[in-house]
Amino acid sequence: MRVGVHINRFNHPAGAPALGAELAAAGAAAEAAGVSWLSVMDHYFQMEFNGGAEDPMLEAYSTLSFLAAHTETVRLGALVTGVTYRHPGLLAKIATTLDVLSGGRAALGIGAAWYDREHEGLGVPFPPLAERFERLEETLRICLQMWDPAANGPFEGTHYRLAETLCVPAPVSSPHPEIMIGGSGEKKTLRLVARYAGACNLFATSPEEVTHKLDVLRRHCDTEGRDYDEIRKTMTYSVDEGDGGDLDAFTRDINGYTKLGIDTVILAPRTGAPAEWIERFTAPAVRRLAELD
């Protein structure tokens, strides 16, 4: 099981002027620790349970581009891109640019979006849930068409119409940046994973719950004629800075997931100073998980 880090707070004690140096240090610490994945949230406002909308929040793809310039090996992505935030043609171009400039290290983490306050606050349309899933599927189809050099042409969907799907330069990743769909909805989200994605992202709720979700995904793969083993399984594991970074407790807990075929556990610390936390907690966690394997 590999380890990723999800940077989800930007409330550095020294304020906004310290964020650039802190993120650069976090990228360096992640690579030194052997971390395989580094992600940020795609939100305009900080989430209510993570400090609230008045807390600092950086735009995701600008931040990922900054991290690309300060790292060399780690895979980079948003966890997860809200489908409502960008027109899909522009999103494909943005993700492609990140992939090209990072040397093929971009992933497209994407989901149906949910945070109504930030949409309403900044005047971004927030359709009903059913429509957001329709838009999500069309966005996935558009991205795949744009990443296929032989498929340039119009796209006619219910919500999006493109006269051309030209994307030059093409992604460096072969055949294209990995698509990771976040969420555990059994009827729609996991079906879309089986149909379009190279990876899924679940929450580490319990080994029993994750087992159930993976069983649902396997059934969708059977229906779609997809090889279940082709899909990389990841899960997000929240770590409260206040727990003191109890590695023994983490190891005991994560041990219950090691037999489920989880490729990467993405640690999400609730701290605005992730570099020190990565050195203190993540580096030894990488070694612990290597021992469990």
Sequence and secondary structure as in RCSB ss.txt:
>XXXX:A:sequence
MRVGVHINRFNHPAGAPALGAELAAAGAAAEAAGVSWLSVMDHYFQMEFNGGAEDPMLEAYSTLSFLAAHTETVR
LGALVTGVTYRHPGLLAKIATTLDVLSGGRAALGIGAAWYDREHEGLGVPFPPLAERFERLEETLRICLQMWDPA
ANGPFEGTHYRLAETLCVPAPVSSPHPEIMIGGSGEKKTLRLVARYAGACNLFATSPEEVTHKLDVLRRHCDTEG
RDYDEIRKTMTYSVDEGDGGDLDAFTRDINGYTKLGIDTVILAPRTGAPAEWIERFTAPAVRRLAELD
>XXXX:A:secstr
 EEEEEE     TT GGGHHHHHHHHHHHHHHHT  EEEE   SS  GGGT TTS    HHHHHHHHHHT SSSE
EEETTEETTSS HHHHHHHHHHHHHHTTS BEEEEE    HHHHHHHT     HHHHHHHHHHHHHHHHHHT GG
G S EE SS EES    SS  SSSSS EEEEE   TTTHHHHHHHH SEEEEE S HHHHHHHHHHHHHHHHHHT
  GGGSEEEEEEEE GGGT  HHHHHHHHHTTTTTT  EEEEEE  S HHHHIIIIIHHHHHHHHHH 
